[in-house]
Amino acid sequence: MGCPSGIQVGAVMAKLDVCERCGKYRRLENHHVFPLRYFSDNGVTIPLCRACHDEVEEMIHEAENGHALSQPQYVRLALKFLGRRNDARNQRRH
């Protein structure tokens, strides 16, 4: 069973091609699905532009409320965020 679209594991992601949320090709960064402040770097990342990365980090900080979540909870947040990708792509085009 492979990873959901947009979530990359380890060396599979050699370069960042496109933001998995909005489709931008500039200012891309790796978003670590499991925050480095709580988990060691396990290589589970999503390529996001700076704006989308800021947005998902804000969503995560609100969900954490000062405490680490479980790994399944972080995966659910990432999938929920990516599930909004079509809305984000349409908004950025206009």
C-alpha positions in Angstrom: 0.0 0.0 0.0 1.5 3.3 -1.1 1.3 6.7 0.5 -1.6 9.1 -0.3 -0.9 11.6 -3.1 1.3 14.3 -1.9 2.9 12.5 1.0 6.4 11.4 0.3 8.6 9.1 2.3 12.4 9.3 2.6 14.5 9.5 -0.6 11.5 9.2 -2.8 11.3 12.9 -2.9 14.6 14.1 -4.5 13.3 17.6 -5.4 10.2 19.7 -4.9 8.2 20.1 -8.0 4.9 21.6 -7.1 2.9 22.6 -4.0 0.6 19.7 -3.3 -2.1 22.1 -2.1 -2.3 25.0 -4.5 -0.2 23.9 -7.5 2.4 26.7 -7.3 5.9 26.0 -8.6 7.7 28.7 -6.6 9.0 29.1 -3.0 8.5 25.4 -2.2 9.4 23.8 1.1 9.1 20.4 2.8 6.4 20.2 5.4 7.2 17.4 7.9 4.0 15.5 8.6 5.4 14.6 12.0 6.7 17.8 13.6 10.5 17.8 14.2 9.9 19.4 17.6 8.2 16.2 18.8 9.5 13.4 16.5 12.9 12.6 14.9 13.1 13.2 11.1 11.5 10.2 9.6 11.3 11.6 6.1 7.6 11.9 5.8 7.1 15.2 4.0 4.8 17.1 1.7 6.0 19.8 -0.8 4.2 23.0 0.0 4.7 26.6 -1.1 5.5 29.1 1.7 1.9 30.3 2.0 0.4 26.8 2.2 3.1 25.8 4.6 2.3 28.7 6.9 -1.4 27.8 6.7 -0.9 24.1 7.6 1.5 25.0 10.5 -1.2 27.4 11.9 -3.8 24.6 11.7 -1.5 22.2 13.5 -0.6 24.6 16.3 -4.3 25.2 16.9 -5.0 21.5 17.0 -2.0 20.8 19.3 -3.0 23.4 21.9 0.4 23.2 23.4 0.7 19.4 23.4 1.9 16.8 20.9 -0.7 14.8 19.0 -0.4 11.2 18.1 1.1 10.3 14.7 -2.3 9.2 13.3 -3.7 12.6 14.3 -0.9 14.4 12.4 -1.6 12.2 9.4 -5.3 13.1 9.5 -4.5 16.8 9.7 -2.2 16.5 6.7 -4.9 14.7 4.7 -7.6 17.1 5.8 -5.3 20.0 4.6 -4.6 18.3 1.3 -8.2 17.5 0.8 -8.8 21.3 0.5 -6.3 21.5 -2.4 -8.8 22.1 -5.2 -10.4 25.0 -3.4 -6.9 26.5 -2.8 -5.8 26.0 -6.4 -9.0 27.7 -7.7 -8.6 30.6 -5.3 -5.0 31.2 -6.3 -5.8 31.2 -10.0 -8.3 34.1 -9.7 
